[in-house]
């Protein structure tokens, strides 16, 4: 009967290889945003709320802002057996109003770890409660830091770097600074991941506050790499009254693999407002976007049907072989 198992392997291995990108692609852990609701929950992967085994769910959520800011983050990193939460920060703050956030760490190993923490490309925006510390085996530790909000509305991108020995973990950090009083607000939504060469499709929402009058505004779009360098920029002018939502496409043919941030600034008479959304350029693109979910479920259904059919055929073959052997044995006895 060994040939039957070989037949099964030949039949199912190609299907497993075909489905592997959809099933096993767990990179790009989610970062949720409190931009829309002011609320958030700790999320990993597809946005499932809750915690990681051995960690209370509340530990994964960045602290509520002490004053005037909105903090969001999600996912986790591993630095030499030390669990680091969150994996990214996406913040909104108001000009001149400082607030704070926290990073949760747990040493899951058996040795004491000495860790240094610093910020990169963020100037004096972050002030850590401590920059060098030790964490014992199975110890949990929370590192707080103050966020000194700049006085100029803009998108500020950088990272928080944790170092243990010769290993490093980098937490991307973005803060959107807006005027305390703004006549326009802007929201930006992009896929978390796109396939290399694929156009980036963004949803832009402009909301007019105060007077409900038609006004022409300028929109400045920029795509920046992880180092903060501008790799693409566009400018357009549109008319807005009340709330306006539209789709905007960006040609990303020149972008290589990696993480990027799309920023959009609305400039109007009397001020400006900015929004940002991070995305990754990868080989596989976003996991199960839109219609892909239907295709995926259809493939699973066909796979199950194939298993039933193949199992039935193999059972009948096995039964016929046994009957043949039994008849052969009876003929020899007679």
Secondary structure, 3 states (H helix, E strand, C coil): CHHHHHHHHHHHHHHHHHHHHHHHCCCCCCCCCCCCCCCCCCEECCCEECCCCCCCHHHHCCCCCCCCEECCEECCEEECCEEEECCEEEEEEECCCCEEEEEEEEECCCCCEEEEEEEECCCCCEEECCCEEEECCCCEEEEEEEECCCCCCEEEEEEEEEEECCEEEEEEEEEEEECCCCCEEEEEEECCEEECCCCEEEEEEEEECCCCCCEEEEEEEEEEECCCCEEEEEEEEEEECCEEEEEEEECCCCCCCEEEEEEEEEEECCEEEEEEEEEEEECCCCCCCCCHHHHHHHHHHHHHHHHHHHHHHHHHHHHHHHHHHHHHHHHHHC
